[in-house]
Amino acid sequence: MPIGSHSYQTRAAPRALESARQAGEVGIVARASWLVGAAATALDSPAATEAIEAYRDAAAMAERIGMRPLTAHCHFGLGKVYQRTGKRQEAQEHLATATTIYREMGMTYWLERAQAACGS
């Protein structure tokens, strides 16, 4: 099974998160939580709750330890999940936060993607 496949990600992401928690590596836990959110986002809407929870956990940790790019990616992911679930106001708030962070950090590739998502 290719590493890029969704089923691989949905199985590997929780294992990565658990391993990171056991190791006590906050930065890796934040990144693994984001990965859980990204994997859940790739699934159908029943996984939206899992994605939101994972992105929120990852964003809180990333913000606490100064991982601004990851914080932006979490907000971008939240924005996409909220768009998919029809929660327009929440989507716009998270996409705006992601856009602001990407702009401040000069992350033009991600800025363009977040801006495009705002328009959709």
N, C-alpha and C positions, 0 to 999 in steps of 0.2 A: 504494500500500500504506500503510495507516495506521501512524503512528509507534508506536502501542501494540502492534502485532502482534509476536508472538514471532520470526518470521523476520526482521523488520527489526532487532530487538534483537540477534539472534544474529550478524547481519552487521555491524552498526554498532559493537557493543561492542569487538571486537578492533581495529577501525580506530581507535577513540577511545583505546584503551590504547596502541597503537603511536605515535600522534601525541603523546600525553602523555609517553611515554618519550623521544621525540626532542626534545621541548621541555625535558626535565629538570625537570618540575614534579611533585615528589613527591606533593603533595596530590591533584593531578589524576590521577596514576598510581594512587594508592590508590583513588580514587573510580571510575576506569575499571576497575580490577581487580574491584572490587565489582560493577560493572555486568556484567562478563563472567560472574561467578559467578551473578548473578541471571538472566541470559539462559540460562545452561546449566541452571539449576535449573528453568526453565520447560519444558525438554525432557524427554524420557523418560530413564530411568535410565542409559543408556549415557553420558550427559553428566555423571553424578554426579562422576566423577573430575576432570573439568575444573572443575566448580563448586567442589569442595573445594579444589583447588589455588588457584583464583582468590580465593576467600574468605580462605584462609590468608595469601596474599601481601598482600591488601588489609588484613587485620587487623593484620599485622605492621607494615606501613608506617603505618597509621592510629595505632596505639598509639605508635610511635616518635615521631611528630610531634604527638601530643596531640589527635587527631581522635576524641574519645570517642564521639560519636554514630555515626560510621562504624564504629568498632570494635564497638559493640553490634550494628549492623545486620549486620556480618560474622558475628558469633557467632549471631545469629538465623538467618541464611541457612544456616550450617553445621548448626545444629540441625534445620532443616527437611530438608536433604539427608540427614542421618543418619537422621532418622525415615523418610524415603521408602525408604532402603536397608536398613531393619531393624536399624540399629545404635543400639539404644535407649540404652545407657549414654552413648555419645558425644553423642547428641542431647540428653539431659538435661543433660549438663555444659555444652554450648554455650548451651542455652536458659537455664540458670540464670545463666550469665555475662551474657547479654544482659539478662535480667530485672534483675539487680543494677545494671548500668550505667544502664538506663532508669529504674529507681527513684531512684538517686542523682542523676540529672540532671533528675528531674521530668518525664520524657517519658511522660506518662500514656497517650496513644494507643498508643504502641509497647509500653509495659509491659503493657497489657491484651491486645494481640495475642500477645506472648511468653508471658504467663501462660496464655492460651487454648491455645497450642500445647503447653505443658507438660502440659496435661490431656488432650491427644488421643492 
